[in-house]
């Protein structure tokens, strides 16, 4: 089986976890949550790491390896198989709780597709909700996002970082055809799920690490960010921002590891970036 057929699940499982984390960010209690719009970030102010310069784009490398017999699987009955295999990927107790839900393959695949498109994956993951409410701080008549809200997502980042890469590779050897089947059911009969997976990874890696106070302004029943560059990010990217810079960094570091394992060239992987909000009304 080709190398990409054996490695892709690494990022599939990781993106699924991030998506579940993103759902935590999406299930909010109005009117206290941020309202998210859908565009891109321009010119981050600080670069932590720089990609290799002047390197032409490359196609992800695909290596041949000894073919491993495939196991006959049924997408409609895949939950038990996925749970049995994936439980070894992390010893974190929350991982097993997430795997206890139903129709996992289809939900994970739909979530990845949503992230790749930059839209909210909320409809596909109704089984999670944040344990604490979104918080704001009022100073001098202005409203800011309360950094204490970031702690709601520490669990997501910790589970995300706990995944065992080698274990995920072994799982994909058996389950990759089911992800492709689930993807075709979404209305992509002639497209490769891997392409969407790559796009989803890049979408999340483009999210900046936002440091400093984030000024908000009230809408009818929600808030939006005052900084236009932040407000113009895609919903998927802004949900990641709401996890806070430390949790975002944990997730992005793991994503970069997975991207390289997938064969995405280094010069195509967005570098880690710090952005300081422009809080001018």
N, C-alpha and C positions, 0 to 999 in steps of 0.2 A: 504494500500500500504506500502511496506517495507520502512524503513527510508532512505536507500540509494537512493531509487527511488524518494524521496522527496527533497533530499539535493544536489544531484549531479549537478544540474544546477548552483549552486553557483559557482563552479569552472569552469563549462562550459563557463558561461558568462565572468568570470574573465580571463580565458585562452584566450578566443576569443579577449578580449580587449588587452591583452598583445601581442597577435599575430598581431593585427592591429598595435600596437606600433612597433612591430618588423618589420612590413612591412615598416614603416617609416624609419627604419634603413637600409632596404634592397634597397629601391629605391634611388639610389645614382647617382651622376654625375661624371662619369669617366673623368680624371684619379685621382680624389681627394679622393675617398673612400678607406677604408680598404678592403683587400681581406681576406676572411674567409675560414679556413679549418675545418676539422671535426674529433676531437678526444676528450680526456678528460683531466681535470686538475689534477695535482698531488700535494699533500702536501701543502696546503695553509699555509702561514706563521703565521697568527694570527687568533685565534678563538674568536668570540664574545660570542657565546653561545655554550654550550656543551649539546649534547643529553644525556639522562639517560644512564649510563654505565652498561654493563653486563645485559641488559634486552633482553630476547629472542624476536625475531620477532613475531608479531602477525598478525592475519587476521583482516582487518577492521571490526569493530563491526556493526552488522545489527540488528536493533530493529524493532519489529512489531508495527504497529500503525493502527488506524481506516482507512479502505479503503475509498478513496475519488473517487467519480465517475469520469471516464475519459471522456474527451470531444473528439468527433470525429474530427480528423484533417487530412488535406491533405497536404503532404509535398510540392507539387507543388504550393499550394496556401497559404503557411504558413507565408509569409512576413508580411501581414497586421496583422495577429494574434500576431506574435512575437513583432511587433512594438507597438501594443496596450498594451500588457502586460509589455514589458520591459521598456517602457518609464518611468514607475514609479520607476525604480531601481536607477535612478540618476537624480538629478535636473540640472546637468551640461549641458549647451547648446550643447556642442560638442557630447554628448552621442546621442542626437536626430538626429544629422547630420549623425553620423555613421549608425544609424538604418534606415536611409532613402534609403540605398542601396538595391539592389535586390538579391534574392537567398541567403539570409543570413544563413539559417540553414545549407545548404550544404557547403557554404564557411567556416563557423565557424568550422564545423566538420572536414573538410579537413585540416584546419589550425592546429587544435589540433593534428590530426594524424601526420602531418609533424613535429611539435614540439616534439612529443613523439619519433619520429625517429631521431631527432637531425638535420633535414634538413631544408632548407629554405621554408617558406610558401608563398613566393612572388607570385607565379603564381595564387594563389587563392584570392588575395586581390588587384586587380589592381586599386581600386578606391581612394587610398590615396597616397600622396607624401609629402616629407619634405618641409617645407616652407623656409628653409635656406640651404646653401651649407655646406658640410663637410669642416672643417678647420684644417690646420696643422700649426705648429710653427717651424721655422728653427733657430737653435742655434749652434754656433761653427761647422757649416758644417753638423749637424745632424738634422733629421726631427722628430718631436714629434706630437702626437695627441693634438689638441688645446682643452682644457677643455671648451672653449666657445661653442663648438659643442654640448655639453650635453644639453644646454638650449633648443635646438630644440625639445626635448622630454619631457619637463616639463608638457606640456598639456596632454600627454599620461598618465604619472604617476598620475597627478591630477584627471583625469577622472576615472582611475583605482581605486584610493583610495576612490572615492566618491560613489561607489556602495553600495546599501543597501542589506545586506545579507538576511534579512527576506523576502524582496520582491522577491529576486531571488529564494528562496525556493518555494514560492507560484507559481511562473512561471513554475518551473520544474514539479510540480504536473500535469500540463496539457501538457507540451511539450516534456517530456523525451522520449516518443516513437518515436518522429520525429528525434531526434538525433540518436537513434539506427537505424532507417530506413536509414538515410543519411549515417551512418557508414557502413551499409551493402552494400550500393551502391558503396562504395569505394573498395569493393572486400573482405569484411570480413563477410561472411554470418553466421559464427558460433562463432564469437568472441563478447565479451561484450564491448561496448563503454566505460564503466566505467574503465576497465583495462587500456585502452589507455589514458584516462583522468588522472588516477593516475600517469602513466609513464611520461606524459607531465609536470605535476606539479613538480615531482621530478627532471626532466631534468632542469627546470628553477631554482629550488631552489639550485641546485649544482653550479650555477654560482657564482663566487667570487665577492666581492666588491673590485674593483681594485682602489687602492689609489696610488698617485704618478704619475710621468710622464710615458707615454707609448711611447717608442721609436719605430719608424717605419722604414722600408726600402722599397725602390722603386722596384716595379716589372715592367713589361712592360708597363702597363697602370693603375696600381693600387698600393696600399701599403699593406704590411703585417706587423704584429707585430714581433719585434725582439725576445722577450721573448718566448722561445719554449713552455712553459707551457700554455701561453695564446694563442699562435698560434695553438696549438693542441686541443683547445676546439671545441665543435661542432658549426656549424654556428648559430644555435638557441641561444646558450649560448653567443657567441661573439656579436651577435646583441644586446643582453641585456646589455652587457658591454658597448657598445657604447652609451648607454643612460646615463652613468655616475653613480658613486656610490650612490649618493643621490636618484636618480630616481629608480635605481635598488633596493635599500633598501625599498622604498615605495611599490614597486610591490611585493617583496618577503614577506614583512610583511603581506600583504593581502593574498597572496598565502598560507602562513602558517595557517592563520585563516581558510581559506577554506579547507585546507588539514585536519585539526583537525575536522572540521564540517562534513567532508566526512567519518570520522571514521578511517583515516590513523593513526596508532599508533605513538606516539611521537618519539619513538626510530627509526622510519623509515623516519622521516622528517629531511632532511639535515639542519644543523645549519647555521646561518649566519656567513660568513667568510670574512676576509679582506686579500687581497693579494697585496704585493708590487712588482712591476715588476723588473725583472733583465734586466737592460738596457745595456748589454754588447754585442758588435757586434762580 
